[in-house]
């Protein structure tokens, strides 16, 4: 078998495992639990992803598949009613050159309602993304709330001949078409939210077969993440402030927003504090509707950071802080465990234990995802020992009757679904004594016992590095800094990482200063220091261990990770054999005027975006952005560089990578550009396969003995 054949075979193996999208407990008791789950899987032969649904039943010892996997690729969203009597689906069907959406209602194993939303023409496309997407039944199971694009009047040229039938006898055209507006530009929400301009809250009443837009949301507010109020007479939602402009929303938790309530007859009121400009996420009611919780941080600043957990008494509207920004030490089985704060960007739709005061959620913590039970009254935080602290990732997806459904994975182990029973007495829960039961197949990578995942307290006495690779091997090491910069590398399954390990590489992940999951101060310590502190952290982490630094080293990173690998190849030109970078930030001056998040440059440079109108009047900022841009050191670069660019990238436009390519060629550096019909993450099946295999070949070429 040739080297290329081996690489392609390894890619096929490591990308075959399905990944979980969602899971919900249909019913459970002390004796059994039934779980409905939705998965996504790459199908290389079709160059596409397929989604499927399945249901399992477990007696907490073994599980049985009660319905075979069913392809649901054309379903955008689905939701069960509270009693599970009803099930609704938003389905998208391609019909010729037209895409139509339907809202289906199922009951008693049959379709009982089917609304052709395109024909009804009440609104535009339904939003199914993670930022805005909503689909929820009312408590009385008669209504469904969702979010869709506001209908806009059709437009046409000022002069266009029309059939006589379109005008009445007086010669006056009574159509709702507006002349002269067909080229009006409206701002959308940016990267991966293209075309999402004006969301509206919509309620479908299945008894009266009416679909209505909820009125009286202010014009400068866009609604998102709605949930019904306990009495079913209104909704609570997030309201994003859109003035003076919209800034890209995906991956950004710093956008000005508030929690509001809106009754079905249009009474609008703000629930969250208005004393400071806040950013909020995912409001959720407790089981009996007396308490509303949400995540909250200050707007502006780093694009992601630590959240507070807030609680609002639904009757008095008094707001209290349950979990603050400060770090804590938890006692777990007579051992101390640091708690670095909350960095999760959402709370599960059902998250409450039966005591109705304890919420269960998962959050990144030092290279892992930990799951906690938080008492909203005593404010005590309990670590759930589903796995060893700071090893693997465990995320809770649903909570019902003191049973949790969690998803667990690690770099060396594809994801698996578990049902977890919490044991309690009449007085309290025993969070140290839980029972864990697999409810989906266990998958293993080929030769997984030959590989190791090692977490290290390499920087600042915090869990900041994750090494993944063959045991007792001196194979080439891929340095893989994450993007953001305010996210974190996690010990969760990454198909591309597993692919590299299978073909003879090791990987080192570094949670440098600015990473989340290690304290609010750690996040903010990078501001004003990008291109210096983060670069030094990555380099110092490598040099801290001769077992890493004495290998052949290559660089791999995207977005801010691309910024870092191009910085490293310029600042330490003799250290690295090759570079692959995906949609890298190269020139922060030009990025300010072309990215959907121009505030990123200014904030990371150490300035306040709200005080900056134009770089032309800000000499200090101009100099700072120029000084920390990777293109400053391009004349020093020696490592052959492969650039992976997305034509549709609005976050870091391809012009950044192309400019860098031309500079590299000018200085005689070997460089290649691969341009994909894709956006920032290059996550389509075609782009991922081509970019991953080309990267493998690039690294193989420049780490071989012949390359010396």
N, C-alpha and C positions, 0 to 999 in steps of 0.2 A: 504494500500500500504506500503510495507517495505521501510526502509531507502534507500536501494540500488535502488529499483524501482523508488523512488522519484528523486534520484540523476541522474539516467540514463534518466528519462523523462526530467529533467531540461537541461541536456546536449543536448538532441535532439532538444529542443525548441531553445536554444541560438545559436546553430550552423546551423540553417535552413536558415538563411538569406544570400542571395547572396552578394558578394563583387565585386566592380567595378574593372575592369582591364584597360579599356580605353574607351574614348568617342570622337566622331568627329562630327562636324556640317557638314551635307551634303549640305544644302543650307539654307539661311535665308534672311529675309527682315524685314522691320518695322512691318509687319503684322503677320509673322509666322516664325517658325524655325523647321527644321527636323534634328534629331540627331540619329546617329548610335552608339550603345554602346555594349561593350563586358563585360560579367560578369562571375564569377566563383562561384560555389556552391558545398558544400560537400554533397555527397550522402552516408549516413551511410550504407545503405543496400548493396551497392556495394563496400564499403571501398575505395572510390575513389572520385575524384573531377571532376565535369563536367563544361565545359565552354559553354556559349551560347551567341548568338548575337540577338539583337532586334533593331527595329527602331521605333521612336516615332515622331509625329508631334504635334506642339503646336502653339496656337494662342496667347500665352503669358497670357492666362487665364486658359485654360484647355489643357490637352494633350490627344492624342489618339495613341494607339499602331497600327502602320501601317503594321508591319510584326510580326508574332508570334515569340516567342523565338525559335531559331534554334540551335541545338547542334553542336558545332564546336570544340569538344575536340581534334580532330586529326589535327586541324590547329595550326601551330606554330606561324605564323605571317600573317598579311594581310595589304594591303595598297591601298588607292584610288589614282588615278592620279589627277592632279590639277583640271581638269574640271569635275572630277568624271565619265568621259566616260569609263575609264578602272578601273578594280579592280583586284589586284593580291593576290595570296594566296600561302604560303609555307605549304604544307600538308605532314604529316608523316603517313605512312601506315605500319602496321605490316603484313608481309606476311610469315607465318611459323616462322622460326627462324631469318628471315631477316627483317630489318627495312629499308624501302625505302622512299625517299623524292621526292616530285614533286613540280615544280613551275607552278602554273596555272594562266592564264590570262582570265578574264571574260569581256564580252562586250555585250550589248543589251540582257541581261538576258540569256546568253549562254556562254559556255566554248569555247574560240576561240584558245587558245594555252595551251598545257600541256607538260611540259618538264620533262622527267624522268631523274632526276639528277643522280641517282645511275647508270643508264645505260650509260649516256653520259660520266660519269667518268672524268669530268674536275677537280673536287675538292672533298673534303670530305664533312662531314655534315655541313649544314648551321647553323650558330650561331643564336639562338633566345633569348638569355639571356639579362638581363637589362644592362650588362656592355658593350658587344660588338655588340649586335643585331642591324641590320640595314636592312631596306627594304623600298626603296624610288624610286618613278618614276622621270625620268628626266623632265625638264620643257617642252620639246616638246612631251612628252608622248610616246617615242619610245624605251626607255631603262629603266632598273631596276638595281639598285645597291644593293648589299647585301654583307655580310661577311660570309666566310666559312672556314673550315679547309683545309689547303694546302694538296694536294695529295702527298702521299709518295710512293716510289717504293715498290712493294711487295717483301717480302723476304722469304727465305726457307733455310733448312739445307744445309751444304756444299755438302753433298751427298744425293741425292734423285733420285730414278729411275723415268724416264719420258717416256711417250708414244713416239713412233717414230715420230709421226706427229708433235711434238713440235720442232724438229730439221730439218734443211734443208739438202739437199743432201750432203753437205760438212761436216755434223755432228756438225755444230755450232748452239747453241741455240740462237735464236734472240728475245726471250721474254724479257720483261722489268723487270723480276724478278732478284733481287740481292741476291746472296747467303751470308749467315753468318751475316745478320743484324737483324734477327728476334727477338733478345733479347736486342737490343739497347734500352736504357731508355732515354726518353725525358721529360723535366719538363713541366707540364701544369700550369694553373693559380690557382690551389688549390681548396679549399672548394667550392662546388657546381659548379665548372667550370672544373671538371675532364675531361680529354681527349681533352681539348682545349689548343692546343700546339702552332700551327703556323697559325694564322688567315691571310687570304688574302682577298683583295677587288676584287669583281667579278661584271662584268657588263653583263647583258643579253639584247641583242638587239632583240626586237620582230619583227622587219622588216626583218632582215637578218637571224633570228633564230641562232645567234651565241652567245656563252658564253665564255667570255675572262677574264683572270686574269690580273688586272692592274699591269704593271711592275714598277721596279725601286724604290720600298720602301726599305730602308736600312735593312740589315739583322738583325740589333739589334733593330728594331722597329716593334711593333705589332699594326696594325690599329684597330680602334674602332669608333663607333658612326659617321658614314659618312653621309654627305649631299651633294647634287649637287651644283655646282657653278651656279650663275645666268644664264650664257650662255649655260649651259649644256655640256661644253667641258671638264669638270673635276669634281673632288669632293674635299671637305674639310673634314678632319677627325681628330680624336685624334690619336696620336702615342705614345704608351707606350714603354719606354726604357726597354729592357730586360737584360741588363748587369749591374752588374756582375751576377745577378740571378733574376728570377721572384719571387716576394713575393705575397702571396694570395691577390686577388683583391677585392672580394666581401666584402662589408661593409667598404672598405678602400678608402679614397679619397686623400691619400698622396703619391701615386705612381708617380715616375718621368714620365712626359708626356709632349707633346707639341701639338699645333694645326698646321697641315700642309695642303698644297694643292697639288693635284696631277692631272695633265691633263691626258686625255685618252691615249695620246701618251707617257706618262711616265716622264713628267717634274715635279720634286719633289722640294718643297720649304717649309721652316718652317716659319709660320706666327707669332707665339707668341714669346715673348722676350726670348733671350738666355743669358741674363746677369745673371740670377739666375736659379737654377734648380727648375722648376715649376711642379705643378700638375694641369691639366685642365679638364674641363667637357663640354659636349654638345654645340658645336658651332651651331649657328642659324643665317641665313640671314634674313634681313628685307624684306618687300613685294616687293620692286623694286630692291633689290639686291645691294644696295649701302653701306650697313653696315653689319658687322658680329659681333655678340656678343658671349661671352663664359664666363664660371665661371673659376676662377683661384685662387690658393693659393700656398704657398711654398711646395715643396715636402719634405718628411720626417716629423718628429715630430708626433703629435697625429694622430691617424688613421682617424679622421674626425674633421673638425674645420670650422672656418668661411671662406667664399669665398669672393673674389672681383668679381664684374661684369665688364668685359672689353668690349670695343667697338673698332672695327678696321674699318677704312675707306677703303672700298674694292679697291678704285682706287689708293690711295696714300700709303696704308698699314700703315698709322699712327695709333697708338694704344693709347687709353685714358682709364682712370679708371672712370667708371660711379658710382659705389658704392664701397667704401673702407671698411676696417675692422672696422673703428671707429663707436661707438654707436651714435645714434642721438635721438632727441626728435621731434616727429611729432605733428602738430596741427590738431586735428580731432574734428570738431564741438565745437570749443572753449575749448577743453580739450587737455591735453598733453598726448601723447602716446609714450613710449620708443620703439625705433627700435634697436634691438640687433645685426643686421647684417644678412647675407645670409648663410643659412645652407642647402638649398635644393641641392640635388645631381644631378638635371636635370632641364632643361627648357622645357616647352611644345614644341612640333614640330611646332605648329602654336601659336605664342605668341604676335603678333604685332597688335596694334590698327590701324585704318585707317589713322591716321596722319603719320604713318610709322616711328615715332620716340619714341613711347611709348610702352614699353614691359610690359606684365602682367605675374607675376609669384607668386608662393606660397612658404613659407618658415616657418619652425618651429620658434616659438617665445614664450618662457616661458610656456611650457606645452600645447600650442595650435599650429595650423598652420594658419597663416594669409596670405591673398592675397593682393598684392600691384601692383600698376601701377607705373612704373619708367620711367621718361622722360630721354632718353639717351643723350639729348642735354643740357637741363637745370640741369640735375641730381636731379631733385626734386622727392621725393618718396611720393606716396599717398596711404594711407590705404583705402581699399575698405570695407565699413561697412556691409558686408554680415551677420555677426554675431557679438555679443558683444566681444570686445577685451579680450583676454586671457580666452575665453570660447569656447569650441567645436573646430573642425578643418574643414577648408574650403580649398580645393585644386582646382586650375584651371587646366583643362585638354585640352581645345581647345579654340581658339579665332578666330572669323570670322566676318567681317563686324560689328565690335563693339559689338558683342554678345559673351558672355562667357558661356562655360559649366563648371560647378563646381560640386564637390562632397563634401557633408557635412555630418559629423557624430559626435557623442559624445559617451562617455562611456555608457550612458543610452539610446542611440538612434542609431539603425542601419543606415547605410549610405543611402543617397538619392541624386538623380541627380537634378540639377537646371539649368535653362537657365537664364542668367542675362543680361539685356540690360543696356548699358552705355549711358547716355544722354549727348548731347554736343550742343554747340552753334557754330557759325561760328568761334569763337575765341578760345574756350577751352572746355575741358570735365568738367562736374560737377560730381566729384567722390563722393560727399556726397549724391547725389540723384540718386539712382540706383533702378531698378525694378527687383524683384526676383520671379521666377516662377518654381514650381516643375514640373519635367518631368519624374518622376518615382514614384512608390508607396511609401507611408510613412508607415514604419513598427514601431511597438512599442513592447517593451518587456512586458511580463505579469506583472501587478502591477507596472508599471514604475513610476506612480505617488507617490508610497511609497518610492522611492529611491531618493537620492540627490547626485549631483556632486559639490564639493566645492573646489575651487582653493584658495590656501593660500600663503601669502608672509612670509613664515615661516623662511627661511634662507636668511640672507644678504639682506633683504628688496627687494627680487626678488620673482616672482611667481614660487615657487619651490616645492610645494606639491599639490597633487590632491587626495582628499578623495572621495570615491565612496561607498555608502552603504545605508542601510535602515535608514529612518528618526527616530530620537528619540529612538535609539536602542543601547544596550551595547553588541551586538553580537561579537564573536571573530573577530579579525582584522588581515588580511593578509598583512604583510609588503613585498612589491614587488619592490625592486630596479631594475632598468633597467640594461641591459648589456652594452657592449661597451669598456670602460666606456663613450666614446665620442658620445653618442646619447642622446635622451631625452624621458621621458615618456610623452605621449600626451593624451589629452582628445578626443580620437577617439574611435570608436567602437572596442572592443576586445572581441571576443566571450567567451574566457576563463574567463575573468573578469566578464562578465555578468552571466556566469554559476555559479561562486562562490557566487555572490550576490543573485542569485535565490535560493540557498540552505542554506542561513542563515549566510553568512560571509559579512564583509566589507573589502575594499581594500584601502591601502594607497600607493601612488606612490610618490617617492622623487627624485627630480632633484638635486642631490648632486653636489659638486664641480667636474668639469670635464664634466658636461652635456653640450650639445649644446643648442643653442637657447637663451642663456643668456649672450652673449658677448664672444669675443675671449679670453679675459683675464680669464674669468671664466672657459673656456675649459682648458687652459694651467696651471691654478693654481693647478691642481691635479698632474702634472708630478713630479715624485720624491716623491710623498706622498701617493701612493696607499697603502691600508691596514691600513691607519691612518686617513687621512683627509676625505676620502669618507665614511669610517666606522663611524667616529664621526658625520658626517653630518646626516647620516641616523638615528643614535641613538638619536642625539639631536633633530631632527625633531619629532621623536616619543614622546620624553619627554617634548616637548614644549607645548603639549596639554593633560591635564589630561583625556579628553574624549577619547584619544587614548591610553595613557600609562597605564591606569587603567583597560584595557581589557585583555582578554586572547590573547596573541600575537603568531603568527606563521610566519615563513619566507618562501618566495618563490622567486626564481630567477635563471636565466640561464646565462652561460658564465661569464662575469664579474659580473653580478648579482648573479651568483652562487658563485663566489669569495667572494662577499660581505656577502651573507647570511651565508656562512661557517665561515667567519671572525667574524660576529656578534654572532653566536652561540658559538664561542670559546672565544671571548673577554667579552661577557656578558652572561655567561652560565645560570644564574638564571632568565633571562628575558623572554625567548621564550619557548613555549610548544612543538614545532615540527618544522622540516625543510623539505622542498622539494627543491632539486636543480637539474637543468638540465645542463649537460655537464659543470661542474664547473671547473674553473682554481684553482688548489689546490697547486701545487708545481712548482713555476716559474723556478726553475733550470732545471728540466726535461722538462718543456714545451718549453724551448728555443731550444732544439734539436729535438723536435717532431712536433711542430705546423707549419702550412704553413705560419705563420707570426711571425718568431722569433724576428723580430724587436719590436714587441709589448712589450715583457718583458723589453727590454733594454730601450725603450722610456719611458714607464710608471715608470720604476725605476729611471728615471732622467738622463739617459746617452744618448750619440749619437751613434746610431746603426752603422753608417758608420765607426766608429773608433774602433769597437769591432770585432775581428776575432774569438776568442775563450775565453770562460769563464775561462779556465784553467790558462790563463795569466792575469786574471782580478780579483784579490782578493777582491777589494772593491765592484765590481759588484756582485760577488758570495755571499758575506755577505749580501748585500742589498736585493737581490732577495730571499735569504733564510729567511731574517728577515720579509719580507712583505708577505710571503706565508701563507695561512690559515692552512697548516699542522703544523705550528709552535705551534698553540694553541689547537691541537686536543685533548690533554690530559685533557683539561678543559671542553670539550663539554659534555653536559648532554641531550640535546634535541634529541629525536628519529629522525633519518635522512633517508629520501627516496631519492635515487639517480636515476635520469633518464638519461640514457646514449645512445649515438648513435654509433653503430659499425662503421659507415662510416664517422664519424666526423674527418675532417682534421684540423679544427681550434683548437679545444681542444680535443685531442684524448681520447677515453674512459679509457686509462691507468691512466689518472688523477683521474677520479672518482673511479676506482677500487682500486687504491692505498689508497685513502681516506677511502674507505669502510673497507679495511683491518686494517687501523689504528684505526678506530672507534671500530671495533670488538675487537681489542687488548685491548682497554681501557674500554670494557664492555658496550658500547653504542649500543642501539637498532638501527639497520641499515638494509636497504634492497636495492637491486639493481634491476632495470628494464632495460634490454638491448634491444634496438630496431634496426631493420635493416633500419637505417636512418642516416642522416647527422646532422649538428650542430643544426638547429632549431627544429628538431623533428616535422616537419610540415606535414608529410603524415597523411591521415585520420586515419589510424589504430593507429599510434603512438600517435597522439594528443588525440584521444578518450581514449585510454588505460591509458596514463599518466595523463590526466586531471581527470578521474574518480578515479584512484588510489590515486591521490593527495587529492581529496575531501574526500575519505574514511580515508586516513592517518590523515588529519586535524580533521575530525569529531571524530576519535578515541581518539586523544590526547588533544582535547579541551572539551570532554564530562566530566560531573561531575564524572563519574566512574573512569576517568583517574587520578583524584586527589588522 
